[in-house]
Amino acid sequence: LSMERVVRQYLILGDEGLLEDYKKVRTNFKRTTSELSLLPLDESHLHDLKEVVDREEALYEVLSRQPEQGERLALIEGYVEVSALTRSMAGDANELIDREVEKMRVTAEAAQKSLLVQLLAAFPLGLLIAALFAFLISRPIGQLERGIRQLGSGELSTRIQLSGPADLQYLGERLEWLRHRLIGQRG
């Protein structure tokens, strides 16, 4: 639309500065169409894009050689057609975007369901692991508690032995050493 507007003004006013404005707008147009051509468009969209670029190129050639009076109307009509094609392409692009957004929504829903299933599977597994660790830690602590009670009540005949991590086994060895010391003091 900007190119069409500038061309109309140029053809009416004949101001060369407007032709320079057109070249700037055209540079943006070419950059945009180049970026669009890199997108994953289907064949019909690529064909439409090429047609818009080719038509604009042909119109620019006529415009740059100072069109005669008879060519001016055809030139304006050509830009009107290019504008209509670009509007149609914009509608197609919006449909393409809508389809891609819908695909992304479906993918996100599938990922969400997958994560929910994984969470539901991980929760019982987490509880099982927590129970296992609680058992593995509480058993040696219970042994430690029994050993301390044994020593405190003066029952020195039973050997004190702790299973579990190395730190608790070392503590069991120290309690066993203490038991032997107490036996030695009694005797």
C-alpha positions, 0 to 999 in steps of 0.5 A: 500500500505504501508503494502504491501511495508513493507511486500515485503521488509521484505520477501526479506531482512528478516530484523526484524526491517521491521516487527516492521515497519509493526506493526506500519503501521498495527496499523494505518490501524486498527485505520482507519478501526475502524473509518470507521466502525463508519461511516454511511456506507451501508451494502455492504461497511460494508461487504467490510470493514470487508472483508479487515480487516479479510483478513489482519488479516489472512495475518498477522497471516501467516506473524508473524509465519515466512512464508516458501518460498512457502507461501511468494508468496501467502502472497504477492498476498494476500496483493496485493488483500487487496490493490486492495480492499482498493482502491476499497473502497476508490473509493466507499467512494469518491462516498459516500462523493460526494452523501453526499455533493450533499445532503448537497448542496440541503439542503443548497439551500432549506435553502437559499430559505426558508430564502429568503421567510422569508426575503421577508415576514419580509420586509413588516412586518418590514415596517408595524411595522416601520409605526405603531411606527412612527404613535404612536410616531408622534401623541403624538409629534404632540399633544405636538407641538400643545400644545406648539403653543397654549401656545405661541399664548396665547390661554389658553382656550383649555385643553392640554392633550397628549396621548402616553408613560408615559413620554409624558403624564407627559410632557402634565401634565406639560404643562397643569400646565403651562397653569393654571399658565398662566391663573392665571397670566392673571386673 
